[in-house]
Amino acid sequence: MTSTKMIRVLIAKPGLDGHDRGVKVIARALRDAGMEVIYTGLRQTPEQVVSAAEQEDVDVLMLSSLSGAHNHLFPAIMKELRKRNMNDILVLGGGIIPQDDISSLKTAGIREIFGPGTDTRTIIDYVYEQTTQKNRSV
């Protein structure tokens, strides 16, 4: 008998950004779609985010930034993930991220960026598509 592992998602708000309405909407949508969602809360350091991802053994790490610090915080989180040899986590970004910054964030290892107004179904479908092979038949 084979079983499919539930997708575990950590949603984090690194830095001093104090706005979390959007991530709460995403968290609920992912949960309603059958994923296990852990939310770190506000004002997390890159080290705290990665520690939480490690402790929770997540498949997906979703980062949100509306403060403009994404060019510093997201790469710092990717660096910390690599330092801890946690290269198998799907890392996604979202929030207010200018189009000009997306390429460098993807180069740093952020797989996809979802901006304001992205339909939650688009995010859910993307997560399922990207994690299906990894979680199939444990």
N, C-alpha and C positions, 0 to 999 in steps of 0.2 A: 504494500500500500504506500502510495506517495502522498505527501502533503505539501502544500504551498505555504511558505513562510509569509507572515504578514509584513508588509513594508513598514519599516520604522523610519520616521522622519523627525529630525530635530530642526526646529525653527528658532533662529537666533537674531537678536537685535544688537549687533556689536557697536561699541562706541557710545557717544553721548546722546544719540537720537532718542527722543522721548515719545515718539509717535508710534503707536502699535495697533491702531484700528485695522489697518490692512492685513497685518500678519494674523490677527485673530480671525478675520474672514477666511483667509487661506487655510489656517489651521482647522477651522470647522469644516470647510469644504473637503479637505483631505481626509479628515476623520469620517465624515459622512460617506466618503467614497471607499471606506474600508481599510484605511491606513491607521497605524498607531502613530500619534503625533505627540511630541514633547516640545513644549515651549519654554525657552530659557528665561524669558522675561527681559526687561530693559537693561541697557548699559553694561553689557558684557565685554570683557577684554577678549582679544583673540585666543589667549591661552585658556580662559574659562570656557569659551565656545568649543574649542577642540577637546578639552577635558570632558565636557558634557557629552560630546559626540562619542568619545571613547568609552565612557562609562555606560552609556545607553546602547552601545553597539548598533548604531544607526546605519541605514542603507543610504539615506539622503540627508544632506545638510542644506537647509535653505537659509540664506542670509538676506536681511533686509536693511536698507539704509536710505534714510531721507535727509541725512545731515550733510551730505557732500563729502564725507570721509571715506567713501567706498574705495577710492584708489589707494588708500593706505591700509584700511582694515581688511578688505577682502584678500589682497595678496599676502598680508601677514598671517591670515588664517590658513591660506594654502601652504605657506612656508611651514607653519606649525604642524599641519597635517602630514606633510612630507617628512618632517623631522621625526615624527612618531610612527612613520611607516604606515600611514593610514590612507593609502592611495586608491583604495577600492570604493570610497564613498563618492556618490554623485553629489556634486556641489553646485547649487543654483543660487542666483542672486536676483534681487528685486528691489523696487523702490524707485526713487527719483535718481535715475542714472542717465546722464547725457549720452546720446548716441555716439559721440566721439570717444567716450571712455570704454565702450563695450568691447572693442577689439583687444585692448590691453588687458582687460579683466579676463577675457577668454584665454588669452595667451598665458595668463597667470594660473589658469586651471579651472576657472569658473565655467561650467559646461554651457549654461544658458542663462540669459537675463530676461526677466519678465517685468515689464514696466507697468505703470498705472493703467488701469482699465483692461488689463489682460483678463479674459474670461477664465474663471476658475476651472472650467472643464478643460481648457487648453493646458493648464498646468497639471491637472490630474492625469490627462492622457499622456503628457510628456513623461511624467514620473513613472507611470505604468510601462510605457514603451521602453524606457531606459533601464528599468530594473527587472523586467520580466525574465530575461535570460539568467541573470544572477540568482534569482530566487526560485527558479523552477525546480521542483522536485528535490527537496532537501532530504 
